[in-house]
Amino acid sequence: MKRSWSKGARIGLWILLFIAYALRVGSLTLQSLWVDEGYALYFTDGNFLKVMHTIVQPQHNGPLFYFLLFWWRRIAGDSDFAIRYLSVMFNVLTLPLLFRWAKRLFTKRTALTACWLFAFSPFSLWFAQEAKMYALHMMVATGSSLVLTEAFLRGRWWRWALYALLTSTVLYSHFFGAFLVATQLGMALLLGWSRRRRLAAYFITMLLLGLAHTPLIKFGWLVLRYYEPRDLWRGFVPLGTMVRDAVGNYFYRLSAPLISWTAFLLPTGLALAGVAALLRLHQRRERWIIVLQATAPVLIFYPISFRAPVYAAKYLSAVVPALFILAAFGIESLARLWRPLGLLLLALGMLMTNGIVRDLTDPTVQRADWRFVAEYLETHEGPNDIVVVSAFYNTYLLNRYYRGQSKVWGFEADPYNPGPVYQEFGEKYDHIWLVLHHDQAMAPGNRLREAAIEAFPIITEQYPNGGQIAVIGLQARFAYPNLPSTATPMDSCFANGICLVGYWLDARSLPPTEDLSHPPSNWIHIVLYWRREPKIDPTPFRPLVRLVDAGFEVWGGNLDRQPDLFDRYPPDQWDANEVVETHFDLNLNPATPPGMYKLEVSLALEGAENRRVELVNPAFGQPPDRVLFERIQILPGD
């Protein structure tokens, strides 16, 4: 029976390895790279000496990952898939290490359950698909603790040498790896309680390791002593909130404010059940090292956070493997008391799977979508535009996806007084595309957005991923000598002397809903071109752009942004020989049925939308106060 279960455990591990790998690789490029990954690419660009000089700077965390990424890019290539695949390998390779460590201390059932939790953890999946150091950090943390355990239980000098090597990788994979190394002192005391010679070997290993890492220890002390916060949005986190946030992130990738008490108490209760089971066991004192690794790094960091309030759950990810082992042991212990309690694993798994589905389908919780930004700019830019990005490091990321013709400029002037720069750009370019991301981190309270809106009419506003990025189009040039070649010509004049001479739109076939930029409604961006007759009626009006069905029922309308171009540049100031460009975002009703519709334009008198300016020569069979100018196909929604 034992042999059968042992074989089944090995098969189960291989199945989990396959599922974990397939899940991570299958959706690896679903999201674009985001700003932290852009940093990783920026740090590893150039020749080897330049990169090494960059990554060993004190402000750059995780130099080991950047060192490996530098060589990996030269082997595997520079695609999004290749860049992230390095983290996939680290994450999947954590599973056999986790299995071996849990099996050494507990049982194969506990080991397999812990691997199951790790494979389906949204936190694990998220960082397996990110070109940063966290997958590497969790792998070397698991490997280091496994080898420490094996060195105490089985001895041999080469295990101590391997432990020293892996502990170095822990330190160089993340600064907070130091908390795990400190925790391993307590783990060593537990493991060496009755193994004094091996405990002495541990202290000799750590003495040699400390001497080799004296510069790193000195740097850590200086950072702690003279720490000044760079991210002003960070603040002190109470211990209770920290624990709740860590549990929520590791099991569901939910922060403390978002996790329900039921979801929090389930894995916490399972971990506590594991602790309770250990209390009943008087043998195998070494099992308590799991409790230490699952809790001590957090408890070590907490008093330090009074001086350096930089908490984030991912920084303490070295506790994840041990926490999952502890929860797995709790599940096994409860199932031994009463078999139906084993179904708690199923309940936890369902909640974790919901987190995976959420992360793969809900753009508001996904990484900032720079592919969308690049594609939107390429579709909507003119021949003489400029893209202004709020920080230089975001230009690096945008340029990875952007294939347009406009100049991309990382904001390098005074963000608190951007007016002079906008004035200069307004004299040189037709449109300014302001891309904001991390702008408050760069300059808290900056006026990049406010000054731009004060200076120019807004073309559009796009907020992908719940506003993680803002794309604000601004119109610097209003008038052209001729209709642009990209526009479709028209010739429809209203009785007040204003004529519609052309249009351009970005979609003629689309669903009524979208979930990325402005959920739940989809949008059509429309550019209308006008001219005026020599004599016009100066009565103020507002253009209305509508999507209507055959019965002229409205299923979408333009957003009214004031002050718009008609407020800033009224028609009575137009030159009769110029063509004037105006932009409209038409917001669709998400309940619009599939079918064919038409776009219409009418001029409503200011303050009286029901009073429309009539056409000079309305089309036969059409209403006298509106222009029907394009057919739009609405597709079935998602």
N, C-alpha and C positions, 0 to 999 in steps of 0.2 A: 504493500500500500504506500509506504514511504517513497519507494522508487517511482511508483506511478505518479504520486503528487509532485515529486521532484521533476520528473519529465514534463508534467503538465505546467509547472511553474516556468520552466524554460520556454516552453511553447508560448505560454501567456506573455512572457517578456518579449519574445520575438514579434508577437502580434501587436503588442503595444508600441514597439519600436517602429513597426511598419505604419501603424495608424498615426502615430505622432509625426513621423516623417511626411506622410502623405498630406496630413492636415496642414502642416507648416509650409510645405513646398507648393501645394495646390493653390494657396491664396497668397503666395509670397509677394506678388507684385500688384495685388488688389489696390493697395494704397500707394500713393507717391511717396518718395523720400520726404522727410520733413526737416525742420531746421537743425535739430541735433545731428541728424545723419549728414546734413550738408556740412556741418562743422567737421565731421569725421573725414569727409572727402577733401575738404579744404586743408586739413592738417596733413593729409597723406599725399598731397599733390607735390610734384617736383622730384628732384634727385634725393638719394638716400641721406646725404649729409644735411640738406636743407630740412628734410622731414624729421630727422633725429634732433636737430637743433630746435625745431618747433615743439615736438611732443614731450621733450624733457623739461619744458618750462614749467614752473611751479603751478601756474594757473590752469594747466591742462591735466585733467584727471584721466586715469586709465591709460598710461602710455603703452602698456603691453598690447592692448587691443589695437591701437593705432600702428604699432610696429608690425603686428601680424597682418593688419589690413593693407599696409603698404605693399608687402610681398604678395598677398593674396590678389590684389588688383592686377599685379603684373603677371600672375598665373592664370586667373579665371576671367579677367576682363573687367569692364567698367559698367556693365548694364545693371539696372536695379536688381535683377535676379541674382547676378553674380555677387554684387556688393553685400546683399543680405544673406546669401547662402552660407557665408562663414559663420554667422550667428546660428543658423539652423543646425549646422554640424555640431557646434558646441552644445546646443540645447538637447539634441537627440542623444549625443554621447553621455549626457548627464544621467540618462535613464539606467544604463548598466552599472554605473558607479553607485547610483542611489540604491539599486537593487542589491548590489553586493554589500553595501554598508548596512542596510536594513536587515538583510539575511544574516549577516555576521552577528548582529546584536539581538535580533528578535526571531521571526519565523519567515518562511517563504511567503506565507499568506500576507503578512504585514508588508513584506518587501514588494510583492506584486500590487497590493492596494496602494502603497505609497507611489509607485510608478504610475499607476492608473490616475491618481490625483494630479501628479506632475504633468502627465501627457495631456490631460483635459483642463488644466488650469488656464483660464484666459490670460492671467499674468504671464505664465510661462510661454504661451503662444505668442503674446504680444512682443515680448523681448526676444523670442526666437526669430521674429521677423523685423528686427530693427538693427541697423548697422551701428550698434553701440556696444559697450563692454559688459552689459548685464548678463547675457547668456554665458559669456566666458567666465564671469565672476561666479555665477552659480555652479558652473561645472568645476572650476578649480577649488571652490569652497568645499564641494562634496568630495572631490578627490583628496584634498588635503586632510579632511577629517577621517576619511576611510583609511588612508595610509597611516595616520596617527594611531588609529584603533588597531590596525594590523601590526604596527611596530611594537605596541605594548603587548599584544596578545601572542605574537609569534617571534618577535625579535628580529635579528639580522641587521648588520650595519647598512646594507643597501636600502633598507626600508627607511632608516633615519635620513640617509642622503636624499632619497626620493621625497620624504616629507619636507626637508629643508627646501628643495627645489619648488615643490608645490606651494609651500607657504610663501615663498618669494613671489610666485605668480599671483597669489591672493593679494599681496600688498601692492603689486604693480598693476593689477586689474582694476582696482578701485581703492581710493584713499580709505574708505570705511572698512576695507578688509582688515585694517588694524584692530577693529573691534572683535573680529572673529579670532585673530591671533591671540588677543588678550583672553578671549573666552576659552581657547584651547589650553591655556594654563590650568584653568579649573578642570577641564576635561582630563588633562594629563595627571592631575592629582588624584582624580577618581580612578583612572586606569592604573596608576602606579601605586595604589594603596598597599598592595601586597607584592609589588614588583619593583623593589627599590633599585635594583641595578638598571632596569630599563628607565626608571624615572631619572636616574643620574644621566643616562644616555640622552634623555630628552633635554635636560638642562644644559648639557654640553652642546647639543645641537643648537639650542636657542641662543647660547652665548656666542657661538660662531656666527649664527645668522644675524644676531644683533650687531656684531662687529662689522659684518659685511654691509649692513644697512644703516650704519651710523648717519650718513647724510640724510637719508629718508626720515629717520627718527628725529633728527635735528630740525628738519624742515617742518615736520608735523607739529613739533612743539612751538615753533615760531608762528605757524598759521594759527594755532589755537590761542597763543598769547596776544597776537596783534590782529586778530580777525576783525575785518570790517565788512559788513554785508554789502554785496553787489546787487542782489536781487531784492529790491525794496518791498516787493510783494510778499516775501517770506516773513514769517514771524514765529514766535515761540508756540510750540504745540504741547498741551498738557499730556501727561503720560496716558491717561485713559483714552483720550482722543487718538493718540499715536497708536495704541494697541488696536483700537477699533479700525483705524484707517489701514493698518498693516494687514490685519485679518481680512478686511474687505477687499483689499487689493490683491493679496496672494491667492485667494480662493475665487473671487469674482471680478477683479479689477474694478472695484467700486470704492470711492473715497468715503471717509467717515460720514459726511453729510448725506450721502446717497444710499448707504447700506441700511436695510431695515434691521431691527433688533432680532427678528426671527432668523434672518440670513446670517447675522453675526454670531448668534448663540449656537447655531448648529455646528460649525467647525470648531468653535471655541469649546463647546461642550464635549465634542469628540476628543479634542486634545486633552482636556481635563480628565476625561475618562481614562485616557492613556496614562496620565500622571497617577491617578488613583490606583490603576492596576499595578503600576510600579511600586506604589507604597505597600501593596499587599505581598510583594515578592521580596524576600530577604536575600535571595541569591542574585547573582549577575548585577553587581553594583555598577558595572560599566555601562549598563543601559541608561543610566542617568545622564550620560554625556549628551544624549539626544535632547533632554530637557534643557540642559545648559545652552546648547547651540541654538535652540529654538527661542530662547528668552534673553540670555545674557547680553548679546550685542545691542538689543533694544535698551536694556537697563543700563548698560555702560554709556550709550549715547545720550540717554535722557539728561543726566546732570551736565554733560558737555553742551547740550543744546541751550542751556541757560546762557552760555558764552557765545555759541555759534548756532543760532537757530536756523538750520538748513535742512530740516527733516524732509525726506521724501521716502515713500515706502521702497522704491527701487534701490535707494542707497543702502538699505539693510537687507537686500535680497539674499545674502548668504544664509539667512535663517530659514529660507523656504524649504530646502530639502529636509532638514530636521523637523520642521513643523509638520510637513506632510507625513513623515514617518510616525510622529507622535499621534497625529489624527488617525492614521491607519491602524496603529496598535490599539487605540481607543475603540475603533470599530470592531476589531477582532475580539477584544476583551468583552465588549457588550454582547457580541454575537455568541460568545461562549456562555454568558449568563442566561441569555434568552435569544434563541436563534432569530426570531423576527426583527430584533434590533439591528441585525445586519443590513436591513433595508434602509437604514439611515444613510448608508453609502450611496444607495440609489437616489435618495432625496437630495443629497449633497451634489451628486453627479448631475442631476437635472438642473440644479441652480447654476452650476458651473458651465454646463452646456448652453444654458440661456445666455450667459455672459459671452461665450464664444460667438453665438449667433448674433447677439447685439453688436459686437465689435466688427463682425464681418458684413453687417447689413445697414447699420445706422451711421450715416455720415457725421452726425453731430458729436459722436464719441470717437471718431476716427482721427487719424493724423491730418494735418492741414494739407489740402489737396492742391499742390502746385501744378499738377498736370492740368487741372481745370483752369487755373489762372492763366497758364500759358496758352491753352486752346482758346480761351475767351478773348485774350488780347489779339491773337493771330486772326480771329474771325472779325473783330470789330475795329481794329486799328485802321488809320488812314495812312497815306504815303508820307506824311510829314508829322509824325507823332513822337512823343517821348514817354517812356515808362519810368516813373520815379518810385524807387523802392525805399522803404523806411530805414533799412539798415544794410550796410555793405554786404554782410554775410548772407542776406537773403537774395542778393543779386546772383550770387554763386549758385544757389539752388534754383532760382527761376531760369537762369540761362541753361540749366541742364535740360529743361523741357521746351523752352521757348525757341521757336524757329521763325519768328516774325522779322519784320524789317525795321522796327523802331529801335532807337537807342535806349538801352537800359542803364539807368544812373542810380547808384546807391547814394542816399542822401548824405552829403558831407558838409552841409552848411549848419547854421545855428537852428536846431529844431524848435527853439522857442521864439524865433523870429524868422520864419521862412519866407516872409513876404517878398524880399528882394529877389530871391531865387525864382519864385513863381512869376514875378514881373518879367524877369529876364526870359524865362521859358515861354511866357505868354506872347512875347514879341517874336519868338523864333519858330514856334511849333503850332500846329493846328489844334491838337488835342493833347492833354496831359492825363496819363493814366497813373493814378496814385495807388500804390500797393502797400498796405499796412499790415505788418505782422511783427509781433514783439516790439512795437514802437514804444510802448510804455516801459518796457524793460530797458530799452536804449536810452530813453529820455522821459522820465515820468512827468506827466502834465504837459507834454509837447503840444504845439499848435499846428502840426502838419495838416490835419484834417480841417480844422476850423479856418485857418488862413486860406486854404485852397477853396473852400466853399464860399468864403467872403469875396474871393477874387474872380471866380468863374462860375458860370452856370453848370449844373450837374448833368452829365450825359446819362450816367447809370450808376447804380450801387449794387455790387454783388458781394454776398457774405457767405462763402462756402464753409461747410463744416461748423454751422452754428456761429459764424462770425470769427472763427480763428484767424481768417484772413479777410481783409476788406479790400475790394477793388473799386475805386471811385473814379469814374470817367469825368473829365472836366473839359469844357469847350472853350478854347482860347480864340479860335477864329470862327467868325459867324458868316462872313460874306465871301462869295467866289464870283469871278467874272462869268463863269459858265457852269452849266450843270455837270457834275463829275461823271466820268465815263462809267463808273460803277452803278450809277442810278438808272432806274427805269423811267423814261420820260412820261410826262402827263401834261394836260392842258385844261385845267378846270379853274374857272374864275368865279369868285363870290361877288355879290352885289356891292360889298364895301371896298372893292378894288384890290383885294388880296387874291393871288392866283397860286394854285398848287401846280408845280411844274415837274415834279419827279419824286421818286421814293426809293428807298432801299430797306430791306428787312432781312433778318438773320435766319428765319425759318418759315417754311411754307407747309410743313408737315411735322406735327409733334403731338405728344400726349398732353392732356390738360394738367398733369401733375409732375412734379419733380421733387427729389428729396435731398438735394445737395446744397443749392445756393439760397433758395427762398421757399422752403417747403410750407404748405403742400402744393402751392400754385406754380405752374410753369409760366414762362415769360416769352414774349416776342419783342425784340428790340427793333424799332422802326425809326428810320431817318426820313424826314420830309423836307423837301426843298421848295422854297417860295420865291415869288417876286411880287412887286407891287406895281399897280398902274400909276401913271403920273398924278392922278387925283384919287384920293382914298377918303373914306369915312373914318375919322380918328376915334370913333367910339371904341372903347376897350373891349376885347373879346378874348376867349380862351379856346384853343383848339381841343376838340374831343376826338380821340381815336378809339374806335370800338370794334369788337368782334361781334357780328350779328348773324343770326340764322335767316332762313328764307322769309320768316315772318317779322324780321327786324327786332327780334328779342335779343337783348344784349347778354353776351356770355364772357365778356372781358373788356376792360377799359384801361386807359393810360393812367399812370400815377401822376398826381398833380404836385409837382415840386416847385415851390415858390421861395424866392424869386427865380423865375425861369428866364429864358432868352427874351420872351415877349415883354417881360417886366424891365429887363436891363437894356434892351435894344428895341424899343417900340417900332411898329411898322412905319409910323410917320417920320422916322429918322432913317429909313432905308433909302439907299440910292435906287432909282428906278431901273438902273442897268445891272444891278447885282442880283445874284441868287443867294438866298439866305437859308442856312442849314439849321434844322431843329431836330432834337432827339426825343424819343418817347419810349418808355417801357410799358408795354401792354400786359397787364396782369390777368391771366386766365382764371375763370371760375373752375376750381378743381373738379366740380361735378359736371362739366361740359360733356354731353354725350358725343360719341364718335360720329363723324360725318363731315360734310363740306360746309364751310362758313365763308363769310366775306368780311373784309376790313372796310370800315367807313371812316370818313373824316367830316366833321362839321365844325362850324365856328359858333360857339355859344357866347352871347353877350355877357359881359362881366356881371356876375351876381344874379344872372337869370338863365340858368342852364336850359330851361324849356324854350327860350326865345333864341332861335337860330337865324344866322344870316343865310339868305337864300342864294342859290346859284344863278349865274347869268343865263346859262344855257343848260338846264338839267337834262340828263339822258332820258330818253323816252321810257315811260313806265317806271321811273325811279322817283323817290321823294325829291322835292325841289330844294331841300336844305342840306343835302349831304352828298358826298362823293364816295361811290363804291369803287374800290381800285385793286383788290387782290383777293384771290380765293385761297382759303386756308383749310387744310385737312387736319381734323382732330382725330388722332389715333386712340385706340383703347388705352386706358390708363393701366399702370402696373398692378 
